[in-house]
Amino acid sequence: MLAALIFWLLFLSIDVLKKNIFAVEDTRYLLSFYFFGFLLWFCITFPLFHFFQKSQKSPPLLRFVFLLLIGPIAGSVKVILSWTSFYLTIGLHDRGVPLFAFIIKQGSFHFVEATIIAWVVLILFFLSELYIKYRNKSLEAAELESQLIQAQLETLKMQLHPHFLFNAHNTISMLIRTKKYDQAIDMTSSLSDLLRATLNSGEKHFIELKDEIELMKKFLDIELIRFEDTLDVSIKISSDCDNALVPNLILQPIVENSFKHGISKHLGKSQLKIEAKRSGNRLIVDVFNTGPKVKRNFDMDKDQGIGIKNINARLKQSYQEDYTFNLINSNNGVICIVEIPWSEKD
């Protein structure tokens, strides 16, 4: 609306200067034709803007046709009201000039002009809409980048947590004492690879699922050595899902939570199952772990820690409401379900 107001002021100024209207002695002409016409155009702008907003929900082609037809309609309304006002102000009815004939004569040219002006206003609305969308996309991209950096920091913080490092180093020491040098070397190498991969994961918002799985495997390599024969890990990724795009660092926090809240608190043989499959235009990833079940009145919006909260916020930022993220009880453990729209690199 501000852009339209500025346009009207410029249009009026240019038209007044072009026609030297202030040299006209008949002030009634000045008031009725220019200032009343200006106010009339400004008033017509409001319904134009209303119809423009309504058209946003229509398909692009239908919207284009709709807006194309709105221009002549707005032009007709303006010409009829403007020249009727002029007709009454000047007093042409006293001179025997028929109103209809007068409007037809004067409006034939001004109708085209008014229609073009209405289209110009609609174009200004459209340009403003594009600018707002661009600005919102920029803000969303900045927020998404901030969340990605936060996820990287949270992941690194969990990996550098004293408890995690203590367990990893303690396991390495135990392997050395029991002369399992190859395993000790493997675990030390895996720990270094994990930290390096996290720091070098880049600032991409989306990566291919196979790359996300590779990063997660570096974490699992350490846990498999630490839990030895008490942990069974199964990863089943459908071959057609390797190139599916997922938010960067979205699965690793889920797996870390599986160890923190499930596997580490489970006595006996533990299981971790990761499955990914395609269902139509959706990607579904399930992460199952044995361990304590979520409480019956569990609320995802209230009872979530930093990791889960961050995951949910990033999924919402990336897909708005078009995603599923939930924790459900299953047999002797918990399943974390992530369902997102299917997408691949162009």
C-alpha positions in Angstrom: 0.0 0.0 0.0 2.9 2.4 0.7 4.3 1.7 -2.7 0.9 2.5 -4.3 0.6 5.7 -2.3 4.1 6.9 -3.5 3.1 6.0 -7.0 -0.1 8.1 -6.9 1.8 11.1 -5.5 4.4 10.8 -8.3 1.8 10.3 -10.9 -0.2 13.4 -9.8 2.9 15.5 -9.6 4.1 14.6 -13.1 0.6 15.0 -14.6 0.2 18.4 -13.0 3.6 19.6 -14.3 3.0 18.1 -17.7 -0.3 19.8 -18.3 0.5 23.0 -16.3 -2.8 22.6 -14.5 -2.2 25.4 -12.0 -2.5 27.8 -14.9 -6.1 26.8 -15.3 -8.4 29.5 -13.9 -11.4 27.2 -13.4 -10.8 25.9 -9.9 -13.8 23.6 -10.2 -11.9 21.7 -13.0 -8.8 21.5 -10.8 -10.7 20.1 -7.8 -13.1 17.7 -9.6 -10.8 16.3 -12.3 -7.4 16.1 -10.5 -7.7 16.1 -6.7 -11.0 14.2 -6.6 -9.6 11.8 -9.3 -6.5 11.3 -7.2 -8.5 10.5 -4.1 -10.7 8.2 -6.1 -7.7 6.3 -7.4 -6.3 6.0 -3.9 -9.7 4.6 -2.7 -9.8 2.1 -5.5 -6.4 0.9 -4.5 -7.8 -0.7 -1.3 -10.2 -3.1 -3.1 -7.5 -3.7 -5.7 -5.1 -4.8 -2.9 -7.8 -6.9 -1.3 -8.4 -8.8 -4.6 -4.7 -9.1 -5.1 -4.3 -10.8 -1.7 -7.2 -13.1 -2.4 -5.6 -14.2 -5.6 -2.5 -15.5 -3.8 -4.2 -18.8 -3.1 -5.0 -19.4 -6.8 -2.8 -21.3 -9.3 -0.3 -19.0 -11.1 -2.1 -19.1 -14.5 -5.6 -18.6 -13.0 -4.2 -15.8 -10.9 -2.6 -14.1 -13.9 -6.0 -14.2 -15.8 -7.9 -13.0 -12.7 -5.5 -10.0 -12.2 -5.5 -9.2 -16.0 -9.3 -8.9 -15.8 -9.3 -6.8 -12.6 -7.4 -4.0 -14.4 -10.2 -3.1 -16.9 -12.8 -3.5 -14.2 -11.0 -1.0 -11.9 -10.4 1.3 -14.9 -14.1 1.3 -15.8 -15.1 2.1 -12.3 -12.7 5.0 -12.1 -13.6 6.5 -15.4 -17.4 6.3 -14.7 -17.1 7.9 -11.2 -14.5 10.4 -12.2 -16.3 11.7 -15.3 -19.6 11.7 -13.6 -18.2 13.9 -10.9 -16.7 16.2 -13.5 -20.1 16.2 -15.3 -21.9 17.3 -12.2 -19.3 19.8 -11.0 -19.0 21.7 -14.3 -22.8 21.6 -14.6 -23.1 20.1 -18.1 -26.5 18.8 -17.2 -27.7 22.4 -17.4 -26.4 22.7 -20.9 -28.4 19.7 -22.2 -25.4 17.3 -22.5 -26.6 13.7 -21.8 -24.5 12.0 -19.0 -24.2 8.6 -20.8 -23.1 10.2 -24.1 -20.6 12.4 -22.3 -19.1 9.4 -20.4 -18.8 7.4 -23.5 -17.1 10.2 -25.4 -14.7 11.1 -22.7 -14.2 7.7 -21.3 -13.2 5.9 -24.5 -9.6 7.2 -24.3 -9.3 7.5 -20.5 -10.6 4.0 -20.0 -7.4 2.6 -21.6 -5.3 5.0 -19.5 -7.1 4.0 -16.3 -6.7 0.3 -17.1 -3.0 0.7 -17.7 -2.7 2.5 -14.4 -4.6 -0.2 -12.6 -2.2 -2.8 -14.0 0.8 -0.7 -12.9 -0.6 -0.7 -9.4 -1.1 -4.5 -9.5 2.5 -4.9 -10.8 3.7 -2.8 -7.8 1.8 -5.1 -5.5 3.4 -8.1 -7.2 6.9 -6.6 -6.9 6.3 -5.9 -3.2 5.1 -9.5 -2.8 8.3 -10.8 -4.4 10.4 -8.6 -2.1 8.6 -9.8 1.0 9.0 -13.4 -0.1 12.7 -12.8 -0.8 13.2 -11.2 2.6 11.3 -14.0 4.4 13.4 -16.6 2.6 16.6 -14.8 3.5 15.5 -14.7 7.2 14.5 -18.4 7.1 17.9 -19.2 5.5 19.7 -17.2 8.2 17.7 -18.9 10.9 18.3 -22.3 9.4 22.0 -21.6 9.2 22.0 -20.5 12.8 20.2 -23.7 13.8 22.7 -25.8 11.8 25.6 -24.1 13.6 23.8 -24.7 16.9 23.3 -28.4 16.0 27.0 -28.7 15.2 27.9 -27.1 18.5 25.5 -29.3 20.4 26.8 -32.4 18.7 30.4 -31.4 19.4 29.5 -30.6 23.0 27.9 -34.0 23.5 31.0 -35.6 22.0 33.3 -33.6 24.1 31.3 -34.1 27.2 33.5 -35.4 30.1 31.4 -38.5 30.6 31.7 -39.4 26.9 35.4 -38.8 26.7 35.9 -40.6 30.0 34.1 -43.7 28.7 36.0 -43.6 25.4 39.4 -43.1 27.1 38.6 -45.7 29.8 37.7 -48.2 27.1 40.9 -47.5 25.2 42.9 -47.9 28.4 41.2 -51.2 29.1 41.9 -52.4 25.6 45.6 -51.6 26.0 45.8 -53.3 29.4 44.2 -56.5 28.0 46.6 -56.2 25.1 43.9 -55.7 22.5 46.1 -53.2 20.7 44.3 -53.4 17.3 41.0 -52.5 18.9 42.6 -49.7 20.9 44.1 -48.2 17.8 40.7 -48.6 16.0 38.9 -46.8 18.7 41.4 -44.0 19.0 41.2 -43.5 15.2 37.4 -43.6 15.3 37.3 -40.9 18.0 39.6 -38.7 16.0 37.6 -39.3 12.8 34.4 -38.5 14.6 35.6 -35.1 15.9 37.2 -34.2 12.6 34.1 -35.1 10.6 31.9 -33.1 12.9 34.0 -30.0 12.6 34.3 -30.5 8.8 30.6 -31.3 8.2 30.3 -27.9 6.5 27.5 -25.4 6.5 25.2 -27.2 4.1 21.5 -27.2 5.2 20.8 -30.5 3.5 23.1 -33.4 2.7 22.5 -36.8 1.2 21.3 -39.6 3.5 24.3 -41.8 2.8 26.6 -39.0 4.0 24.6 -38.5 7.2 24.8 -42.3 7.8 28.6 -42.3 7.3 29.0 -39.6 9.9 26.7 -41.5 12.3 28.7 -44.7 11.8 31.9 -43.0 13.1 30.0 -42.5 16.4 28.7 -46.1 16.3 32.2 -47.5 15.8 33.2 -46.1 19.2 30.1 -47.3 20.9 30.4 -50.8 19.4 33.8 -51.2 20.8 32.7 -49.8 24.2 29.7 -52.1 24.5 31.5 -55.1 22.9 29.2 -58.1 22.7 26.2 -56.5 24.5 25.2 -54.3 21.6 23.7 -55.3 18.3 23.5 -52.6 15.6 21.5 -53.0 12.4 21.3 -50.4 9.6 19.0 -51.0 6.7 18.8 -48.3 4.1 16.9 -48.9 0.9 19.1 -48.5 -2.1 16.9 -45.8 -3.5 17.3 -43.7 -0.4 21.0 -43.1 -0.6 20.6 -39.8 -2.5 17.6 -38.5 -0.5 18.3 -35.1 1.0 18.0 -34.7 4.8 18.8 -31.8 7.1 22.5 -31.9 8.0 23.3 -33.5 11.5 19.7 -34.6 12.0 20.1 -38.3 12.7 23.2 -38.3 14.9 21.5 -36.5 17.9 18.7 -39.1 17.7 21.2 -42.0 17.9 23.0 -40.2 20.7 19.8 -39.9 22.6 19.2 -43.6 22.0 22.4 -44.4 23.9 21.9 -41.8 26.6 18.3 -42.5 27.5 17.9 -46.1 26.3 20.8 -48.4 25.7 23.0 -47.2 28.5 20.2 -47.9 31.0 19.3 -51.3 29.6 20.6 -54.4 31.3 21.6 -57.3 29.0 21.7 -57.5 25.2 20.8 -54.1 23.6 19.7 -53.4 20.1 19.9 -50.4 17.8 18.1 -50.6 14.5 18.1 -47.8 11.9 15.9 -48.2 8.9 15.1 -45.8 6.0 12.7 -46.3 3.2 10.7 -44.4 0.6 6.9 -44.3 0.6 5.6 -42.5 -2.4 6.9 -38.9 -2.1 8.0 -39.3 1.5 11.2 -40.5 3.3 10.7 -42.4 6.5 13.5 -43.1 8.9 13.0 -45.2 12.0 15.5 -45.5 14.9 14.7 -48.2 17.5 16.6 -48.8 20.7 16.1 -51.1 23.6 15.7 -49.5 27.0 13.2 -47.7 29.2 10.0 -46.7 27.5 8.7 -43.2 27.3 6.2 -42.4 30.0 2.5 -42.7 29.2 1.7 -39.0 29.3 4.9 -38.0 27.4 4.4 -34.7 25.5 6.8 -33.9 22.7 6.3 -30.2 23.1 6.9 -30.1 26.9 9.1 -33.1 27.9 11.9 -32.7 25.4 15.6 -32.1 26.1 17.9 -29.8 24.1 18.7 -32.4 21.5 15.1 -33.3 20.7 14.0 -29.7 20.8 16.7 -28.7 18.4 15.7 -31.5 16.0 12.1 -30.6 16.1 12.8 -26.9 15.5 15.0 -27.6 12.5 12.5 -30.0 11.0 9.8 -27.4 11.4 12.0 -24.7 9.9 12.8 -26.9 6.9 9.4 -28.3 6.2 6.9 -26.1 8.1 4.2 -28.5 9.2 4.9 -31.1 6.4 6.8 -33.6 8.6 6.4 -36.2 11.4 8.7 -36.5 14.4 7.6 -38.7 17.2 8.7 -41.2 19.9 6.5 -44.3 20.5 6.9 -47.3 22.7 7.5 -50.7 20.9 8.1 -54.0 22.5 11.1 -53.6 24.8 12.2 -50.2 23.6 11.4 -47.0 21.9 11.1 -46.0 18.2 11.9 -42.5 16.9 10.1 -41.9 13.7 11.1 -39.1 11.2 9.0 -38.6 8.1 9.8 -35.8 5.7 9.0 -34.9 2.1 11.2 -36.7 -0.5 13.8 -34.6 -2.3 17.0 -35.2 -4.2 19.7 -33.1 -5.7 18.8 -31.6 -9.1 
